[in-house]
Amino acid sequence: MLNILDLHTYYGDSHVLQGVTLRAERGTVTAVLGRNGVGKTTLCRSLTGLTPARRGRVTFNDLDTTQMAPHRIREAGISLVPQGRRIFTSLTVAENLAIAVRETRSGREWSLDRIHALFPRLKERGDHRGGDLSGGEQQMLAIARALVANPLLLIMDEPTEGLAPSLVAEVGRLVRQLRQEGMSVLLVEQSAAFAVQISDYAHVMSQGAIVHSSEPAALWGNEEIKSQYLGVPGAKGGSLDPPTSTRDGRGRSREPRRVNRHVRLHVRELDRVAAVQPGHRPLERHLHAGYVSIVAVVGLPWQPADW
């Protein structure tokens, strides 16, 4: 299905992807995991022609797509759900979907009726502008927009970013459903706890290269890899059932007090910076399968629904 061989991608003189090699089989979910800044999004951009690689080779269904234009790669059957959703905020939900439709001759297309059956909320919000949607609704729209192109391979870049736990679970159920229907998914995620639950094979990236490849159970049992490259604290037993909540039954945080104190200090500092930039907020809270992280974001409009 998808073969990536010794891929090297640059931004100017900055060498980001440094010899990435991996394979994604037909009808499977292949996860690419790693911390922020290791090259995961650049890999997605290289695979979709947005930032072409300088060296190496990408083949999709025996077609060399390494230097293809993005629209040609899309026509070949690859769709991207980009990080940050990237929907058209000035267009309505219906318009966002209409401009992405690609008809095929396959027997089971992702028609608008089928999309509405999968995401009934999008049908209800069809006349609303993308910018008026909540964060979860925008993520649904981003996934739906990729599906109406009727892809053979769906690349999902951080699909759970900024979503509430219930919506993270919804994304997981959707990915499983797509796999059952025969679609191939390349799941690019920072949250290993989420990805290992739904993937068939997992690769770990660090500094622009693949440093570990294995089945998800083997990865989750490898405490050294999890700690060194994924920032997942070690736990005895290596169970494939990571914690899904940081709250107890009364809603109180289970995080150590020193972590809460550390987070509060960062929130105060970021709020101070936000006061200098009226109308913008350099802060998003991301809840990924029970792990809370505070991430500084530069220049993104503040949307309460994303909080």
ABEGO torsion letter per residue (X at the ends): XBBBBGBBBBBEABBABBGBBBBBBBGBBBBBBEBBGAGAAAAAAAAAGABBBABEBBBBGGBBAAABBAAAAAAAGBBBBBBGGGBBAABBAAAAAAAABBBBABABBBBAAAAAAABAAAAAAAABBAAABBAAAAAAAAAAAAAAAGBABBBBBGAABGBBAAAAAAAAAAAAAAAAAGBBBBBBBABAAAAAAABABBBBBBGGBBABBBBAAAAAABAAAAAAAAGBBBBBGGBABBBABABBAAGBBABBAAAAAAAAAAAAAAAAAAAABBGBBABBBBBBGGBBBBBBBBGBBBBAAAX
